[in-house]
Amino acid sequence: VADLPSGEIEEAPWRTLEYFATTRVFVASALVLGTAALGIKPPGVSGGLQGSVLMALAYFAAAALFAGLALYVHRQFKAQVFFQLTVDLVAVTAMVVASGGAASGWVILYLLPLAGAALLLPPLQVFFVCAVAVIALLTDAALRTIASTGDSMLFQAGIFGAALFAVAALLRALSARLASQ
């Protein structure tokens, strides 16, 4: 980083945020394509296929807005990052909860905000973002366990939570190594 001109040092985090926002648009468009064109929907989504298409379209609209902000409004870097990650976590949690919780497989979508946090934030904040995701998973699993007399999904949610922490640590280590090169 010391060999870069001062303008490029300030521009590097913004470029990373731009790439992250663009990646989010591609993921959101794949969700829209999967739900609308292919008819893929998470099991148990209330509102059927239309509900899942509307959730995917809302996430796509937010992703497009974030990409525009990242590309054209280079002010308040930390505020943009935290706002984008917050909306990511809320959207992914809504999709996971609507699809049946930790057992649905949509938990993998938590990797997007974790990767973004690992690239854009210091280590303590990366693990905070991961902890928020894990708390959301565990809360959903606990509420589902209380509401039903069936099998408890707490263990499965805990395993997913541990895996998310491991992935966050790995992504942060890789991000630090990339930054040093």
C-alpha positions in Angstrom: 0.0 0.0 0.0 3.0 2.3 0.7 3.9 2.3 -3.1 0.5 3.6 -4.2 -0.1 7.3 -4.7 -2.2 8.9 -2.0 -5.3 9.1 -4.2 -5.2 5.4 -4.9 -4.9 4.6 -1.2 -8.1 6.5 -0.5 -9.8 5.0 -3.5 -9.0 1.3 -2.7 -11.8 0.8 -0.1 -14.3 2.4 -2.4 -13.3 0.2 -5.2 -13.8 -2.8 -2.9 -17.2 -1.6 -1.9 -18.1 -1.1 -5.6 -17.1 -4.7 -6.4 -19.0 -6.0 -3.4 -22.1 -4.0 -4.4 -21.9 -5.3 -8.0 -21.5 -8.8 -6.7 -24.6 -8.3 -4.6 -26.5 -7.3 -7.8 -25.5 -10.5 -9.5 -26.5 -12.6 -6.6 -29.9 -10.8 -6.3 -30.5 -11.1 -10.0 -29.8 -14.9 -9.8 -32.3 -15.1 -7.0 -34.9 -13.3 -9.1 -34.1 -15.5 -12.1 -34.3 -18.6 -9.9 -37.6 -17.7 -8.3 -39.4 -16.0 -11.3 -38.2 -17.8 -14.4 -37.3 -21.2 -13.0 -40.0 -21.4 -10.4 -37.6 -22.3 -7.6 -38.9 -21.2 -4.2 -37.8 -22.0 -0.7 -40.1 -24.5 0.9 -42.7 -23.0 3.3 -42.6 -19.5 1.9 -45.9 -17.8 2.7 -47.5 -16.4 -0.4 -46.2 -19.2 -2.6 -44.2 -18.5 -5.6 -45.3 -14.8 -5.7 -44.1 -14.2 -2.2 -40.6 -15.5 -3.0 -40.5 -13.5 -6.2 -41.5 -10.4 -4.4 -38.8 -11.0 -1.7 -36.2 -11.6 -4.5 -37.3 -8.4 -6.4 -37.1 -6.3 -3.2 -33.6 -7.6 -2.5 -32.6 -6.9 -6.2 -34.0 -3.3 -5.9 -32.0 -2.7 -2.7 -28.9 -4.2 -4.3 -29.2 -2.0 -7.3 -29.6 1.1 -5.1 -26.5 0.1 -3.1 -24.5 -0.4 -6.3 -25.5 3.0 -7.4 -24.6 4.5 -4.0 -21.2 2.8 -4.0 -20.4 3.8 -7.6 -21.5 7.5 -7.4 -21.6 8.7 -3.8 -18.2 8.5 -2.3 -19.1 9.9 1.1 -19.5 8.3 4.5 -17.7 5.0 3.7 -18.4 3.3 7.1 -22.0 4.4 7.1 -22.6 3.0 3.6 -20.9 -0.3 4.6 -22.8 -0.7 7.8 -26.1 0.2 6.2 -25.5 -2.2 3.3 -24.5 -5.0 5.6 -27.5 -4.4 7.9 -29.9 -4.6 4.9 -28.1 -7.7 3.7 -28.5 -9.4 7.1 -32.2 -8.4 7.4 -33.0 -9.6 3.8 -31.1 -12.9 4.2 -32.7 -13.5 7.6 -36.1 -12.8 6.1 -35.4 -15.3 3.3 -34.1 -17.9 5.8 -37.0 -17.5 8.2 -39.6 -17.5 5.4 -38.1 -20.7 3.9 -38.2 -22.8 7.1 -35.2 -21.8 9.1 -31.7 -23.3 9.3 -32.9 -26.6 7.6 -33.8 -24.8 4.4 -30.3 -24.5 2.9 -30.8 -20.7 2.3 -28.4 -20.2 5.2 -25.6 -20.1 2.6 -26.8 -16.6 1.6 -25.2 -15.4 4.9 -21.9 -15.9 3.2 -22.4 -12.7 1.1 -22.6 -10.2 4.0 -19.8 -12.1 5.8 -17.5 -11.9 2.8 -18.3 -8.2 2.4 -17.6 -7.6 6.1 -14.3 -9.5 5.9 -13.2 -7.4 3.0 -14.4 -4.0 4.3 -14.2 -4.1 8.1 -11.7 -4.7 10.9 -11.7 -8.1 12.5 -13.8 -7.2 15.6 -16.5 -5.8 13.4 -16.4 -8.8 11.1 -17.1 -11.1 14.0 -19.9 -8.8 15.2 -21.6 -9.1 11.8 -21.2 -12.9 12.1 -22.6 -12.9 15.6 -25.7 -11.0 14.5 -26.3 -13.7 11.8 -25.8 -16.5 14.2 -28.1 -14.9 16.8 -30.8 -14.6 14.1 -30.4 -18.3 13.2 -30.5 -19.4 16.8 -33.5 -17.2 17.6 -35.4 -18.5 14.7 -34.6 -22.1 15.6 -35.6 -21.5 19.3 -38.9 -19.9 18.3 -39.6 -22.8 15.9 -38.8 -25.3 18.7 -41.1 -23.5 21.2 -43.9 -23.3 18.6 -43.8 -26.9 17.6 -43.6 -30.3 19.3 -41.5 -31.7 16.6 -37.7 -32.0 16.3 -35.6 -29.2 17.7 -33.5 -27.4 15.1 -31.3 -25.7 17.7 -28.4 -28.2 17.2 -28.5 -27.7 13.4 -28.6 -23.9 13.8 -25.7 -24.1 16.3 -23.7 -26.1 13.8 -24.4 -23.6 11.0 -23.5 -20.8 13.4 -20.1 -22.4 14.2 -19.5 -22.9 10.5 -20.3 -19.2 9.9 -17.8 -18.2 12.5 -15.2 -20.5 10.9 -15.9 -19.1 7.5 -15.7 -15.5 8.8 -12.3 -16.2 10.4 -11.1 -17.8 7.1 -12.4 -14.9 5.0 -10.9 -12.4 7.4 -7.5 -14.1 7.2 -7.6 -14.3 3.4 -8.7 -10.7 3.3 -5.8 -9.6 5.5 -3.4 -11.5 3.4 -4.7 -10.0 0.2 -4.5 -6.5 1.7 -0.8 -7.1 2.7 0.1 -8.1 -0.9 
